[in-house]
Amino acid sequence: MGYSLDFGWLADATGAIARGAAMTILLIAVTTLAGTFLSILGAAGRRNGPLLLKRAIGVYVEVMRNTPFLVQLFFIFFGLPSIGIRLDPILAAMLAMTLNMAAYTIEIVGAGLDAVPRGQTEAALALGLRPRQVFVKIVLPQALKVIFPALTSQIIIMMLESAVVSQIAVRELTYEADMLQARTFRAFETYFVVTIVYLALSMGLRRLLVSGGRRALGAGVS
């Protein structure tokens, strides 16, 4: 049985694909900023906070890293309303993605913090800097430079995992692809085009992160 490729529908579908890609970019932009911020706080708290905080962060990391992202998403979107907390699908998606990403990047940032020689912290304290100043100005920049490649890869992975949020009707790229193939009955062509779009988004995001990282952290980022 033969199959003839037909991309004639693509001209009318460009707007839907563009809207889906824009939503995917919005999701990963918010997730990257919020997730990285939480991971820095979490990594710092896990190493310098009180025992109870260290254990709480450790439990959070283990729970999030050892349960499926889809289950976490469904818990937030379908489970929380049972106790009176209702979230918009986009907000629920951003929250689930942020919490999931932070659990992984806490370990990544923590490895970077451990890589900074202890002597630098001791020297900065001896010069009269406050502990917070030492962390922000001395330790954190060096740690981010060390872990930047791993952090970039984790952001890319999270962007690809954003396809899961189509299950709660967030109109991102995969959701739009599902709607298009249901209307056109051209599943192969639809997902082929969307695959190319995801590939372009991944490569573009990586280049953006690397170039931005070089400017922010210095020429040592690669």
Disulfide bonds with the S-S distance in Angstrom:
none
